[in-house]
């Protein structure tokens, strides 16, 4: 049997720390038939907003449930909707042990990179939003499924705790992801279809935004998304998301626009000079 020379051992692999961003789907029933029906109804006609994305299963709402959770069946169900379950959090000791047996890892409730995911409520017509105060600027639509509501991973950080904005000046291609932890994100080039930009604060894209943009990733409901050309796959603020299988209004599609959160509704409006 061939044995690699000792000198080459460290050339074959390398272990590095990585801050990865996941969404957490909060499960509120142990009845998987009911969950399956709700997921199917939620995504009917628009398709799943996920594209083989890794997710964490949040069991906080089921921690005191007596019924056994069939984790192999649950993970298979989520995979049918293009989610890839890799971790679990918030369950009882017995639930967590069963999840580990099904091959899931533990996601700490306050680990970085676990923004919530929840569909935006249909937006009602609202008056134009007042300009955000300077301190807020400097600091960093379908009904929600009853059993797929999400829990914010962490409280927004105070402005004083935020870091300087992360600036990206090169195009982001499909499959690339940038995460501005505790900061705003400024992108000076195109965010291509299949690329993803995430920030705990605001997101500014001074170019076409064609991929996914998730602002306020750790629960900052005051975060906003700004772009000079709005053509996204998905936009999200503080975990409230909207996909664009249904075409955006003509006054914002392909034009300068801003996105902000009004309660549980995402408001998308032209960004006038």
RONULO-493690 format. One record per residue (C-alpha): residue number from 1; residue in three letters; x, y, z. Coordinates in nm, 3 decimals, always signed. Layout:
BEGIN
[site NUM "ALA" [X Y Z]] ...
***
This chain:
BEGIN
[site 1 "UNK" [+0.000 +0.000 +0.000]] [site 2 "UNK" [+0.139 +0.339 -0.099]] [site 3 "UNK" [+0.204 +0.583 +0.184]] [site 4 "UNK" [+0.244 +0.954 +0.118]] [site 5 "UNK" [+0.575 +1.094 +0.242]] [site 6 "UNK" [+0.551 +1.270 +0.577]] [site 7 "UNK" [+0.674 +1.593 +0.418]] [site 8 "UNK" [+0.362 +1.604 +0.199]] [site 9 "UNK" [+0.112 +1.545 +0.480]] [site 10 "UNK" [+0.019 +1.911 +0.517]] [site 11 "UNK" [-0.012 +1.956 +0.140]] [site 12 "UNK" [-0.306 +1.717 +0.112]] [site 13 "UNK" [-0.555 +1.915 +0.324]] [site 14 "UNK" [-0.587 +2.222 +0.543]] [site 15 "UNK" [-0.830 +2.302 +0.824]] [site 16 "UNK" [-0.942 +2.662 +0.856]] [site 17 "UNK" [-1.201 +2.843 +1.062]] [site 18 "UNK" [-1.497 +2.971 +0.861]] [site 19 "UNK" [-1.789 +3.198 +0.942]] [site 20 "UNK" [-2.073 +3.056 +0.734]] [site 21 "UNK" [-2.416 +3.211 +0.697]] [site 22 "UNK" [-2.720 +2.984 +0.736]] [site 23 "UNK" [-3.088 +3.048 +0.759]] [site 24 "UNK" [-3.287 +2.881 +1.037]] [site 25 "UNK" [-3.630 +2.734 +0.972]] [site 26 "UNK" [-3.839 +2.713 +1.290]] [site 27 "UNK" [-4.055 +2.401 +1.298]] [site 28 "UNK" [-4.377 +2.434 +1.500]] [site 29 "UNK" [-4.536 +2.092 +1.456]] [site 30 "UNK" [-4.426 +1.730 +1.488]] [site 31 "UNK" [-4.693 +1.630 +1.235]] [site 32 "UNK" [-4.484 +1.599 +0.920]] [site 33 "UNK" [-4.790 +1.549 +0.701]] [site 34 "UNK" [-4.921 +1.887 +0.818]] [site 35 "UNK" [-4.578 +2.042 +0.765]] [site 36 "UNK" [-4.554 +1.894 +0.415]] [site 37 "UNK" [-4.895 +2.035 +0.323]] [site 38 "UNK" [-4.802 +2.380 +0.459]] [site 39 "UNK" [-4.473 +2.393 +0.271]] [site 40 "UNK" [-4.639 +2.283 -0.052]] [site 41 "UNK" [-4.910 +2.546 -0.010]] [site 42 "UNK" [-4.656 +2.815 +0.077]] [site 43 "UNK" [-4.444 +2.762 -0.234]] [site 44 "UNK" [-4.725 +2.673 -0.475]] [site 45 "UNK" [-4.705 +2.875 -0.793]] [site 46 "UNK" [-4.381 +3.054 -0.704]] [site 47 "UNK" [-4.145 +2.767 -0.631]] [site 48 "UNK" [-3.905 +2.736 -0.342]] [site 49 "UNK" [-3.679 +3.038 -0.281]] [site 50 "UNK" [-3.403 +2.796 -0.181]] [site 51 "UNK" [-3.145 +2.656 -0.419]] [site 52 "UNK" [-2.985 +2.367 -0.229]] [site 53 "UNK" [-2.905 +2.614 +0.050]] [site 54 "UNK" [-2.783 +2.485 +0.388]] [site 55 "UNK" [-3.031 +2.545 +0.672]] [site 56 "UNK" [-3.050 +2.490 +1.047]] [site 57 "UNK" [-3.365 +2.343 +1.200]] [site 58 "UNK" [-3.490 +2.546 +1.497]] [site 59 "UNK" [-3.682 +2.333 +1.751]] [site 60 "UNK" [-3.747 +2.604 +2.010]] [site 61 "UNK" [-4.124 +2.581 +1.962]] [site 62 "UNK" [-4.118 +2.201 +2.005]] [site 63 "UNK" [-3.879 +2.176 +2.300]] [site 64 "UNK" [-4.157 +2.067 +2.538]] [site 65 "UNK" [-4.341 +1.846 +2.288]] [site 66 "UNK" [-4.393 +1.484 +2.386]] [site 67 "UNK" [-4.420 +1.350 +2.032]] [site 68 "UNK" [-4.109 +1.200 +1.874]] [site 69 "UNK" [-3.964 +1.388 +1.577]] [site 70 "UNK" [-3.875 +1.170 +1.279]] [site 71 "UNK" [-3.556 +1.352 +1.177]] [site 72 "UNK" [-3.474 +1.138 +0.870]] [site 73 "UNK" [-3.824 +1.206 +0.735]] [site 74 "UNK" [-3.802 +1.574 +0.831]] [site 75 "UNK" [-3.469 +1.628 +0.654]] [site 76 "UNK" [-3.599 +1.442 +0.348]] [site 77 "UNK" [-3.905 +1.669 +0.343]] [site 78 "UNK" [-3.694 +1.985 +0.359]] [site 79 "UNK" [-3.472 +1.855 +0.081]] [site 80 "UNK" [-3.780 +1.821 -0.138]] [site 81 "UNK" [-3.808 +2.200 -0.111]] [site 82 "UNK" [-3.442 +2.253 -0.206]] [site 83 "UNK" [-3.317 +2.302 +0.151]] [site 84 "UNK" [-3.015 +2.109 +0.281]] [site 85 "UNK" [-3.052 +2.059 +0.659]] [site 86 "UNK" [-2.710 +2.043 +0.825]] [site 87 "UNK" [-2.771 +2.148 +1.185]] [site 88 "UNK" [-3.030 +2.172 +1.462]] [site 89 "UNK" [-3.079 +2.400 +1.759]] [site 90 "UNK" [-3.316 +2.477 +2.045]] [site 91 "UNK" [-3.445 +2.124 +2.111]] [site 92 "UNK" [-3.465 +1.920 +2.430]] [site 93 "UNK" [-3.181 +1.687 +2.521]] [site 94 "UNK" [-3.372 +1.390 +2.375]] [site 95 "UNK" [-3.455 +1.579 +2.055]] [site 96 "UNK" [-3.098 +1.692 +2.008]] [site 97 "UNK" [-2.970 +1.338 +2.064]] [site 98 "UNK" [-3.213 +1.207 +1.802]] [site 99 "UNK" [-3.103 +1.481 +1.561]] [site 100 "UNK" [-2.737 +1.390 +1.613]] [site 101 "UNK" [-2.826 +1.030 +1.533]] [site 102 "UNK" [-2.972 +1.149 +1.203]] [site 103 "UNK" [-2.643 +1.314 +1.112]] [site 104 "UNK" [-2.725 +1.673 +1.206]] [site 105 "UNK" [-2.479 +1.895 +1.392]] [site 106 "UNK" [-2.561 +2.140 +1.670]] [site 107 "UNK" [-2.597 +2.509 +1.584]] [site 108 "UNK" [-2.551 +2.730 +1.887]] [site 109 "UNK" [-2.849 +2.965 +1.931]] [site 110 "UNK" [-2.624 +3.270 +1.916]] [site 111 "UNK" [-2.369 +3.148 +1.666]] [site 112 "UNK" [-2.280 +3.400 +1.394]] [site 113 "UNK" [-2.440 +3.356 +1.057]] [site 114 "UNK" [-2.788 +3.227 +1.143]] [site 115 "UNK" [-3.032 +3.486 +1.012]] [site 116 "UNK" [-3.399 +3.405 +1.032]] [site 117 "UNK" [-3.604 +3.330 +0.724]] [site 118 "UNK" [-3.968 +3.430 +0.696]] [site 119 "UNK" [-4.181 +3.531 +0.403]] [site 120 "UNK" [-4.288 +3.893 +0.385]] [site 121 "UNK" [-4.649 +3.981 +0.442]] [site 122 "UNK" [-4.812 +4.142 +0.137]] [site 123 "UNK" [-4.723 +4.510 +0.155]] [site 124 "UNK" [-5.006 +4.758 +0.198]] [site 125 "UNK" [-4.976 +5.094 +0.022]] [site 126 "UNK" [-4.781 +5.324 +0.251]] [site 127 "UNK" [-4.671 +5.683 +0.242]] [site 128 "UNK" [-4.310 +5.741 +0.144]] [site 129 "UNK" [-4.083 +5.663 +0.436]] [site 130 "UNK" [-3.918 +5.956 +0.609]] [site 131 "UNK" [-3.547 +5.986 +0.559]] [site 132 "UNK" [-3.354 +5.776 +0.806]] [site 133 "UNK" [-3.162 +5.974 +1.067]] [site 134 "UNK" [-2.793 +6.016 +1.001]] [site 135 "UNK" [-2.707 +5.786 +1.290]] [site 136 "UNK" [-2.913 +5.508 +1.133]] [site 137 "UNK" [-2.752 +5.556 +0.793]] [site 138 "UNK" [-2.405 +5.557 +0.935]] [site 139 "UNK" [-2.473 +5.247 +1.138]] [site 140 "UNK" [-2.484 +4.957 +1.009]] [site 141 "UNK" [-4.438 +3.930 -0.062]] [site 142 "UNK" [-4.647 +3.628 +0.026]] [site 143 "UNK" [-4.808 +3.525 +0.356]] [site 144 "UNK" [-4.587 +3.359 +0.618]] [site 145 "UNK" [-4.627 +2.983 +0.649]] [site 146 "UNK" [-4.776 +2.896 +0.989]] [site 147 "UNK" [-4.526 +2.616 +1.050]] [site 148 "UNK" [-4.226 +2.769 +0.876]] [site 149 "UNK" [-4.198 +3.089 +1.080]] [site 150 "UNK" [-3.846 +3.179 +1.185]] [site 151 "UNK" [-3.667 +3.303 +1.492]] [site 152 "UNK" [-3.407 +3.579 +1.477]] [site 153 "UNK" [-3.064 +3.446 +1.561]] [site 154 "UNK" [-2.943 +3.747 +1.755]] [site 155 "UNK" [-3.043 +4.097 +1.857]] [site 156 "UNK" [-2.919 +4.386 +1.643]] [site 157 "UNK" [-2.589 +4.525 +1.757]] [site 158 "UNK" [-2.582 +4.887 +1.876]] [site 159 "UNK" [-2.434 +5.130 +1.626]] [site 160 "UNK" [-2.126 +5.180 +1.842]] [site 161 "UNK" [-2.043 +4.810 +1.807]] [site 162 "UNK" [-2.052 +4.810 +1.429]] [site 163 "UNK" [-1.738 +4.792 +1.221]] [site 164 "UNK" [-1.644 +5.010 +0.922]] [site 165 "UNK" [-1.832 +4.923 +0.603]] [site 166 "UNK" [-1.700 +4.639 +0.388]] [site 167 "UNK" [-1.634 +4.759 +0.033]] [site 168 "UNK" [-1.626 +4.522 -0.267]] [site 169 "UNK" [-1.506 +4.668 -0.597]] [site 170 "UNK" [-1.508 +4.355 -0.815]] [site 171 "UNK" [-1.805 +4.179 -0.978]] [site 172 "UNK" [-1.955 +3.891 -0.781]] [site 173 "UNK" [-2.013 +3.584 -0.998]] [site 174 "UNK" [-2.269 +3.307 -0.950]] [site 175 "UNK" [-2.183 +3.099 -0.645]] [site 176 "UNK" [-1.984 +3.372 -0.471]] [site 177 "UNK" [-2.094 +3.508 -0.134]] [site 178 "UNK" [-1.984 +3.810 +0.070]] [site 179 "UNK" [-2.085 +3.860 +0.434]] [site 180 "UNK" [-2.026 +4.191 +0.616]] [site 181 "UNK" [-2.032 +4.089 +0.982]] [site 182 "UNK" [-2.144 +4.368 +1.217]] [site 183 "UNK" [-2.115 +4.617 +0.930]] [site 184 "UNK" [-2.268 +4.770 +0.620]] [site 185 "UNK" [-2.175 +4.626 +0.281]] [site 186 "UNK" [-2.097 +4.845 -0.021]] [site 187 "UNK" [-2.063 +4.679 -0.361]] [site 188 "UNK" [-1.932 +4.885 -0.653]] [site 189 "UNK" [-1.981 +4.620 -0.923]] [site 190 "UNK" [-2.253 +4.386 -1.046]] [site 191 "UNK" [-2.394 +4.118 -0.815]] [site 192 "UNK" [-2.464 +3.846 -1.069]] [site 193 "UNK" [-2.750 +3.598 -1.073]] [site 194 "UNK" [-2.659 +3.322 -0.825]] [site 195 "UNK" [-2.431 +3.546 -0.615]] [site 196 "UNK" [-2.522 +3.646 -0.259]] [site 197 "UNK" [-2.450 +3.956 -0.051]] [site 198 "UNK" [-2.523 +3.953 +0.323]] [site 199 "UNK" [-2.474 +4.221 +0.586]] [site 200 "UNK" [-2.567 +4.271 +0.949]] [site 201 "UNK" [-2.627 +4.635 +0.852]] [site 202 "UNK" [-2.732 +4.802 +0.525]] [site 203 "UNK" [-2.645 +4.687 +0.174]] [site 204 "UNK" [-2.555 +4.936 -0.101]] [site 205 "UNK" [-2.507 +4.806 -0.456]] [site 206 "UNK" [-2.396 +5.076 -0.700]] [site 207 "UNK" [-2.448 +4.845 -0.997]] [site 208 "UNK" [-2.708 +4.587 -1.107]] [site 209 "UNK" [-2.830 +4.369 -0.819]] [site 210 "UNK" [-2.927 +4.040 -0.982]] [site 211 "UNK" [-2.851 +3.785 -0.710]] [site 212 "UNK" [-2.961 +3.766 -0.348]] [site 213 "UNK" [-2.933 +4.048 -0.094]] [site 214 "UNK" [-2.991 +3.991 +0.278]] [site 215 "UNK" [-2.958 +4.300 +0.499]] [site 216 "UNK" [-3.001 +4.314 +0.877]] [site 217 "UNK" [-2.901 +3.949 +0.884]] [site 218 "UNK" [-2.893 +3.932 +1.264]] [site 219 "UNK" [-3.228 +4.099 +1.318]] [site 220 "UNK" [-3.172 +4.470 +1.251]] [site 221 "UNK" [-3.516 +4.581 +1.131]] [site 222 "UNK" [-3.386 +4.930 +1.048]] [site 223 "UNK" [-3.147 +4.798 +0.781]] [site 224 "UNK" [-3.211 +4.886 +0.417]] [site 225 "UNK" [-3.105 +4.771 +0.073]] [site 226 "UNK" [-3.010 +5.031 -0.189]] [site 227 "UNK" [-2.922 +4.966 -0.552]] [site 228 "UNK" [-2.893 +5.160 -0.875]] [site 229 "UNK" [-3.048 +4.871 -1.072]] [site 230 "UNK" [-3.293 +4.636 -0.898]] [site 231 "UNK" [-3.319 +4.293 -1.066]] [site 232 "UNK" [-3.281 +4.050 -0.771]] [site 233 "UNK" [-3.354 +3.683 -0.717]] [site 234 "UNK" [-3.433 +3.744 -0.351]] [site 235 "UNK" [-3.421 +4.034 -0.107]] [site 236 "UNK" [-3.442 +4.008 +0.270]] [site 237 "UNK" [-3.432 +4.240 +0.569]] [site 238 "UNK" [-3.406 +4.098 +0.922]] [site 239 "UNK" [-3.516 +3.760 +0.786]] [site 240 "UNK" [-3.830 +3.885 +0.610]] [site 241 "UNK" [-3.777 +3.789 +0.249]] [site 242 "UNK" [-3.937 +3.824 -0.091]] [site 243 "UNK" [-3.853 +3.633 -0.405]] [site 244 "UNK" [-3.908 +3.785 -0.747]] [site 245 "UNK" [-4.059 +3.500 -0.947]] [site 246 "UNK" [-4.346 +3.746 -0.974]] [site 247 "UNK" [-4.207 +4.046 -1.160]] [site 248 "UNK" [-4.145 +4.364 -0.967]] [site 249 "UNK" [-4.343 +4.679 -1.052]] [site 250 "UNK" [-4.219 +4.870 -1.355]] [site 251 "UNK" [-4.125 +5.176 -1.148]] [site 252 "UNK" [-3.854 +4.979 -0.963]] [site 253 "UNK" [-3.757 +4.689 -1.191]] [site 254 "UNK" [-3.415 +4.758 -1.339]] [site 255 "UNK" [-3.411 +5.103 -1.180]] [site 256 "UNK" [-3.263 +5.271 -0.872]] [site 257 "UNK" [-3.459 +5.153 -0.568]] [site 258 "UNK" [-3.450 +5.105 -0.194]] [site 259 "UNK" [-3.601 +4.833 +0.022]] [site 260 "UNK" [-3.700 +4.874 +0.384]] [site 261 "UNK" [-3.914 +4.697 +0.641]] [site 262 "UNK" [-4.253 +4.818 +0.760]] [site 263 "UNK" [-4.370 +4.573 +1.025]] [site 264 "UNK" [-4.377 +4.236 +0.851]] [site 265 "UNK" [-4.390 +4.387 +0.502]] [site 266 "UNK" [-4.105 +4.469 +0.269]] [site 267 "UNK" [-4.152 +4.807 +0.103]] [site 268 "UNK" [-3.982 +4.849 -0.235]] [site 269 "UNK" [-3.985 +5.199 -0.374]] [site 270 "UNK" [-3.799 +5.406 -0.635]] [site 271 "UNK" [-3.481 +5.572 -0.516]] [site 272 "UNK" [-3.528 +5.924 -0.645]] [site 273 "UNK" [-3.226 +6.152 -0.686]] 
***
